[in-house]
Amino acid sequence: MEMDNLLNNAEFDEIALNEIDPAPGPCCMSFGFDLRPLIQSIDEIGLIDAPLMLRDRGQKDELSVITGYKRILALRELRAEHVTCRILSGSTISPLRLSPY
């Protein structure tokens, strides 16, 4: 329920891929994967589900990937410049609150 409330408050924004840290975010559980099927799918159909990001408006105004890490990597391989993301704002949101576990 709490996650639903957070997602309802997420705003959509177009983000330049070079503004997104290429390292996995604090909630990323991806490793040892093959991006080829995802790259092919996005190339043929487009991006269906927008990545979810956390914007920490601290000193660096950083974006961390909550969901969609592989989609962002696939878009980089496709040489996309921007991606529409759902953005959660606030340095008060703990990564533990964003975890489904």
C-alpha positions in Angstrom: 0.0 0.0 0.0 2.8 2.4 0.9 4.5 1.7 -2.4 1.3 2.4 -4.3 1.1 5.8 -2.6 4.7 6.5 -3.6 4.1 5.5 -7.2 1.0 7.6 -7.4 3.1 10.6 -6.6 5.8 9.9 -9.2 6.1 12.4 -12.0 6.9 11.5 -15.6 10.0 13.3 -17.0 12.2 12.9 -20.0 15.8 12.3 -18.8 19.0 12.4 -20.9 20.6 8.9 -20.6 24.0 10.5 -19.9 22.5 12.0 -16.7 21.7 8.5 -15.3 24.5 6.8 -13.5 25.4 3.7 -15.4 26.1 1.7 -12.2 23.2 -0.3 -10.7 21.2 1.6 -8.1 20.7 0.5 -4.5 17.6 -1.6 -5.4 19.1 -3.4 -8.5 19.3 -7.1 -8.4 20.4 -7.7 -12.0 23.6 -9.6 -12.8 24.8 -12.0 -15.5 22.1 -11.2 -18.0 21.9 -11.2 -21.8 20.5 -7.8 -23.1 20.1 -9.0 -26.7 16.4 -10.0 -26.3 15.5 -6.8 -24.5 17.4 -4.7 -27.1 15.5 -6.4 -29.9 12.2 -6.0 -28.2 12.7 -2.3 -27.5 14.0 -1.8 -31.1 10.9 -3.5 -32.6 8.1 -2.4 -30.2 9.5 0.5 -28.2 9.8 1.0 -24.4 6.5 -0.1 -22.8 7.3 0.4 -19.1 9.0 3.6 -18.0 11.9 3.1 -15.6 11.4 4.3 -12.0 14.0 6.7 -10.7 14.7 8.3 -7.3 15.9 11.9 -7.5 17.8 13.0 -4.4 17.7 16.8 -4.4 20.8 16.9 -2.2 24.0 18.6 -3.2 24.4 16.6 -6.4 20.8 16.3 -7.5 21.4 12.6 -8.3 19.2 10.1 -10.1 19.2 6.5 -8.9 17.6 3.6 -10.7 14.9 1.8 -8.7 13.5 -0.3 -11.6 14.4 -0.5 -15.2 18.2 -0.9 -15.0 18.3 -3.3 -17.9 15.9 -1.2 -20.0 18.3 1.8 -19.5 21.3 -0.3 -20.6 19.4 -1.5 -23.6 18.5 2.0 -24.6 22.1 3.0 -24.3 23.0 0.1 -26.7 20.4 1.4 -29.1 22.1 4.8 -28.9 19.0 6.5 -27.5 19.6 9.9 -26.0 16.6 10.3 -23.7 14.2 8.1 -21.8 10.8 8.9 -20.2 11.0 7.9 -16.5 8.8 8.0 -13.5 10.6 10.1 -10.9 10.2 9.9 -7.2 11.6 12.9 -5.4 13.0 13.3 -2.0 16.1 12.5 0.0 13.8 11.2 2.8 12.8 8.1 0.9 14.9 5.2 2.0 16.0 2.6 -0.5 14.6 0.0 1.9 11.1 1.4 1.5 11.4 1.0 -2.3 12.4 -2.7 -2.1 9.7 -5.2 -2.7 11.3 -7.6 -0.2 
